[in-house]
Amino acid sequence: MRLYVADAVALAHYMEGDLPKSADKAFQDADQGEARIIFPDVVIGEFVYIALKGRLHTKDKNASVLEMLEELETSSHFEQVNMTQEAWKEFLQSSVRELHDRMIHALARALSADAIITSDEEIRKTGFATIW
């Protein structure tokens, strides 16, 4: 089973039904039980922040957040994960500058994820496999 780590932009596009084709394929694979998608706590926090700031294409900010939380809670293929000790060690080695992106990159490395679902250029430049 493939393992992916997703960032907040990927989560937002998923919730809006607006993912690029290859990222959408990763989410479809998860829906079919062929993959698992990890959402670090920092991604959940960032999603809530952008939702409450009105940056999603939705009329009801709170409903969007509640829908996302419900999806995480009930899904067998999505998982919310905290940073592990191994991830913090990877954090020290990461070349990614921005805090939340560095945490995502570090956790993906610590979990030996197959790829990070992201459009972030800095993460993409690290050489770690990405999907977008």
C-alpha positions in Angstrom: 0.0 0.0 0.0 1.3 3.4 -0.9 1.8 6.0 1.7 1.5 9.7 1.0 1.8 12.9 3.2 -0.4 15.8 2.1 0.0 19.5 2.7 -2.7 22.0 3.5 -3.0 23.2 -0.1 -3.6 19.6 -1.2 -6.2 19.1 1.5 -8.0 22.4 0.6 -8.1 21.4 -3.1 -9.4 18.0 -2.2 -12.1 19.4 -0.1 -13.1 21.8 -2.9 -13.0 19.0 -5.5 -10.3 20.9 -7.4 -7.2 18.7 -7.4 -4.8 18.4 -10.4 -5.1 15.0 -12.1 -2.1 13.3 -10.5 -2.9 14.5 -7.0 -6.5 13.5 -7.5 -5.3 10.0 -8.5 -3.5 9.7 -5.2 -6.7 10.6 -3.3 -8.7 8.2 -5.5 -6.3 5.4 -4.8 -6.8 6.1 -1.0 -10.5 6.0 -1.5 -10.2 2.6 -3.1 -8.0 1.3 -0.3 -4.8 1.2 -2.3 -3.1 4.1 -0.5 -3.1 5.9 2.8 -2.8 9.7 3.2 -1.2 11.2 6.2 -2.1 14.7 7.4 0.3 16.1 9.9 -1.3 18.2 12.7 0.4 21.3 11.3 -1.6 20.7 8.0 -4.9 20.5 9.9 -4.0 23.7 11.7 -3.1 25.5 8.5 -6.3 24.2 6.8 -8.4 25.6 9.6 -6.5 28.9 9.5 -7.0 29.4 5.7 -10.6 28.3 6.0 -11.4 30.8 8.8 -9.5 33.5 6.8 -12.0 33.0 3.9 -9.4 31.6 1.5 -11.5 28.6 0.5 -14.2 28.7 -2.2 -17.0 28.2 0.3 -19.7 30.3 1.8 -19.7 28.7 5.3 -16.2 28.6 6.8 -17.1 26.6 9.8 -19.0 24.0 7.8 -15.9 23.5 5.7 -13.7 22.9 8.7 -16.3 20.5 10.3 -16.7 18.6 7.0 -12.9 18.2 6.8 -12.7 17.0 10.5 -15.5 14.6 9.9 -13.8 13.2 6.8 -10.6 12.6 8.8 -12.5 11.0 11.7 -14.5 8.6 9.6 -12.1 7.7 6.9 -10.1 4.5 7.0 -7.6 5.8 4.5 -6.8 9.3 6.0 -4.9 9.7 9.2 -4.0 12.7 11.3 -0.4 12.3 12.7 1.7 14.2 15.2 5.4 14.7 14.7 7.4 11.8 15.9 10.9 11.8 17.5 12.3 10.5 14.2 10.5 13.3 12.3 12.1 15.9 14.6 15.5 14.4 13.8 14.7 14.6 10.1 13.6 18.2 10.7 17.1 19.0 11.6 18.4 17.6 8.3 15.7 19.2 6.1 16.7 22.0 3.7 13.1 23.4 3.6 13.0 26.9 5.2 9.4 27.5 6.1 8.4 25.9 9.4 5.2 24.1 8.4 6.6 22.9 5.1 9.8 21.7 6.8 7.6 19.7 9.3 5.7 18.1 6.4 8.9 17.2 4.6 10.5 15.8 7.8 7.5 13.7 8.7 7.3 12.3 5.1 11.0 11.3 5.3 10.6 9.8 8.8 7.6 7.7 7.7 9.4 6.7 4.4 6.4 8.0 2.5 6.2 7.3 -1.2 5.5 11.0 -1.9 4.3 14.3 -0.6 1.1 15.6 -2.2 2.1 19.3 -2.7 2.5 22.1 -5.1 5.1 23.8 -2.9 8.2 24.5 -5.0 10.7 24.4 -2.1 9.5 20.9 -1.1 9.6 19.8 -4.7 13.2 21.0 -5.0 14.4 18.8 -2.2 14.4 15.7 -4.4 11.8 13.9 -2.3 9.1 12.4 -4.5 6.1 14.8 -4.9 2.8 14.6 -6.6 0.8 17.5 -7.9 
